[in-house]
Structures are given as C-alpha cells and as structure tokens.
C-alpha cells in the first residue's frame, strides 16, 4: 500500500511546451508547500527535515520524491487514484501542479 501513497505526488509538475518549443515546468513549489501544509501535513511529513510522518502509514514527501524514476506524471496518476487509507481530495489542476512541483523539489 505504501507505493500507492508515494506515487501521489509525482503528477503535479508537468512540462508544457512554450512558444519556442522548450519545455517549461508548471506548478510553483512555494505554493505547493502552502497547500501541503494545509491539506497533507496532518498525515504526511511534508518537509525534508521531518524524520517521520504524523501518520506512520503515510510516507514522507521526501521519500516519495526520492523513489527512483519518480516523475510528475507518476505523481499525477497517484493523486488521481483512490486510496483506501487516504481521503479523496479533488484539486484543481493548478493546485495539483503546485503540490507535485513541491514534492519533486524535495529530491
């Protein structure tokens, strides 16, 4: 079950092509931290310096970010998949992108 929780964060920072053809990351990690503090911190350790999550079954965000191959797409899929031990929080795309960007910033 841990793997499912870990994948939640990877989906937020999706690259979007710009006018010159270069990929630009969407999502702002600073806004993602604020959202994570409000929505996720009750269960998850959301900052690097936290050694354990308040809920022992909820993975630390840094652990999620450090999973080999973790990507924004994987986090997005995880955030949009129902989990038995996690509430289904429906976030607008921009907020989801911000949380994903924040989680990936913890690598």
N, C-alpha and C positions, 0 to 999 in steps of 0.2 A: 504493500500500500504506500510506502514512502515514496516510491518512484513517481506515482501519480501526483503527489503533492509537490514534489520537486519540479516537475515539468510545468507547473502553473505559471511560473514567472518568465519563462523564455520567450513568450509570444509577443511581448509588447513593442520592442524596438524593431520595427520592420523597415528595411531600406526602401526608399522611394526614389525613382529616377528624377533628376532635376532637368531643367531645360537643356543643359549642356551634356546630358547623358550620364553624369556621375550620380552614384547612389548617395542619398542623404538619409541619415538616421532620423526617424521621427520619434517623438517621445522625449520628455525632459526629465532626467534623473532627479533633479531637485523637486519637481512637482510630484514625481513618483514616491519620493521619501515622505512627503507630507501626506499623500494618500495612504501609503503603507502604515504610517503611524496611526492614522485614523481607522483603517479598515482591517489591518493584518496583525498589528502588534499585540493584540490580545492573546494570540496563539503562537505567532512566529517571532523568532529573533530576527529583527529586520536590519540590524546594523552589524558591521564586521566585528566590533568589539564585544558583542554579546556572545557568550560562550554556549548558551543553551536557550531554547525556546521556552516560553511560559507553559506551553502545552508540549509535553515530552513526545507526543506523536506528530507534531508539526515541525517540519525541517527548518533549519536556519536558512535565511535567504542566501547567505554566502555559500552554504553547502549546495544549494540549488544552482547558483551561478557557476560553481566550480565543477559541476558534473561535466566530464569530457563530452564535447560536442554540443553543449547546451547552446541553443540559439533562440532568437526572438520568435521564430516560427514554432519551436517546441514549447516555449512558454505560453504562447498564444493558445496553442492547442490544449495545453493543460488548464489554462484559465477558463476555457470554454467547454470543459468536460466536467460533468457532475462527479462529485466525490462524496462518498458516504459520510466521512468524518469532517467535511468542510462545508460551510454554508455556500449556497449558490448565489454569488454576488454578481449581478449583471452590471457591468461597467460600460459607459460609452467608449467608443474606440480610442478617443484621445486619452482618456484616463487609463485605459488598459495599456496603451503605448507608453505612458509615463511610468507606470509600475514596472513594466518589462524593462524599460531603459534603466530604471534604478537598480533592479535586480542584477542585470548584466553588468552594471558599473561596479559591482562588488567582486568581480573576478580578480 
